[in-house]
Amino acid sequence: MDANILMEGVQTLGFPIVMVLLMGWYINKKDNGHKEEIDTLRETIENNTKVLLKLESVMTILIERKE
């Protein structure tokens, strides 16, 4: 973002309004980043669950063979 645009916005709208707009933009940007992180974590947890279910099946088969 250009400093001239910020200065013009402050002169036109006022400092508090420009700061509220900037903070809103920043929060929106952070929320989108967190959404991507959460989607990655969700996928990882789902993959781990699949692996654990397969491991449980294998262990059950091995235990049944011993008996």
Number of C-alpha atoms within 10 A of each C-alpha: 5 6 8 9 10 15 14 12 15 15 11 11 11 12 13 10 13 18 14 11 11 13 12 12 12 11 12 12 11 11 12 11 11 12 11 11 11 12 11 12 12 12 11 12 12 12 11 12 12 12 12 12 11 12 12 12 12 12 12 11 11 11 10 9 8 6 5
